[in-house]
Amino acid sequence: MGNFGATEIILILVVVVLLFGGRKIPELMKGIGQGMKEFKKASNTEDEPDKIKVEPKEKEEKEEK
């Protein structure tokens, strides 16, 4: 069930070309690539929270007292 042969892959590609047309496929792939890039960027920033340094402002704290 999970094994795709050459004929199945060719049939899927033909159906995709018929549905989207030859001009829309590069735009579709570009959109998918940009989405993957944004997803990787977002997942990398969540893994490394210690790169963001937050320091309190000492001047403002002293002026308020």
C-alpha positions as CSV (number, residue, x, y, z in Angstrom):
1,M,0.0,0.0,0.0
2,G,2.8,2.4,0.8
3,N,5.1,1.5,-2.1
4,F,4.8,3.8,-5.1
5,G,6.1,2.5,-8.4
6,A,7.2,4.5,-11.4
7,T,3.7,4.4,-13.0
8,E,2.0,5.7,-10.0
9,I,4.4,8.6,-9.6
10,I,4.0,9.5,-13.3
11,L,0.2,9.3,-13.0
12,I,0.3,11.6,-10.0
13,L,2.5,14.1,-11.8
14,V,0.2,14.1,-14.9
15,V,-2.8,14.8,-12.7
16,V,-1.0,17.6,-10.9
17,V,-0.1,19.2,-14.2
18,L,-3.6,18.9,-15.5
19,L,-5.1,20.4,-12.3
20,F,-2.7,23.3,-11.8
21,G,-1.3,23.9,-15.2
22,G,2.4,24.3,-16.2
23,R,2.6,27.9,-15.1
24,K,1.2,27.4,-11.6
25,I,3.5,24.6,-10.5
26,P,6.7,26.8,-10.0
27,E,4.6,29.3,-8.0
28,L,3.2,26.4,-5.9
29,M,6.7,25.0,-5.2
30,K,8.0,28.5,-4.4
31,G,5.2,28.9,-1.8
32,I,5.9,25.5,-0.3
33,G,9.6,26.3,-0.1
34,Q,9.0,29.7,1.6
35,G,6.6,28.0,4.1
36,M,9.2,25.4,5.0
37,K,11.8,28.0,5.4
38,E,9.6,30.0,7.8
39,F,8.7,26.9,9.7
40,K,12.4,26.0,10.2
41,K,13.2,29.5,11.3
42,A,10.4,29.5,13.8
43,S,11.3,26.1,15.2
44,N,15.0,27.1,15.5
45,T,14.2,30.2,17.6
46,E,12.1,28.2,20.0
47,D,14.9,25.8,20.7
48,E,17.4,28.5,21.6
49,P,15.7,30.9,24.0
50,D,19.0,31.8,25.8
51,K,20.2,33.8,22.8
52,I,17.8,36.6,23.8
53,K,19.3,38.7,26.5
54,V,17.0,40.8,28.6
55,E,18.7,43.3,31.0
56,P,16.8,45.6,33.3
57,K,17.3,49.3,32.9
58,E,19.1,50.5,36.0
59,K,18.8,54.2,35.3
60,E,15.0,54.2,35.2
61,E,14.8,52.1,38.4
62,K,17.1,54.6,40.2
63,E,15.2,57.7,39.0
64,E,11.8,56.3,40.1
65,K,13.0,55.9,43.7
